[in-house]
């Protein structure tokens, strides 16, 4: 399902977007869609991490190094 969303950008943000659009030869929609997809993926990751963190801490997995040691 496709949809249309209208957003307002500050002048500074509009100028930055225009620079990226020109440099990457991509449409504004493509750039904004990519940015939104990345943002939503990050939010899903943060929510999942928040749910899993207590279980990891209970197993002594606090840092990335702890996890690498556990799976090595």
Secondary structure as GFF3:
##gff-version 3
##sequence-region A 1 72
A	DSSP	alpha_helix	11	24	.	.	.	ID=ss1
A	DSSP	alpha_helix	28	58	.	.	.	ID=ss2
A	DSSP	alpha_helix	64	71	.	.	.	ID=ss3
###
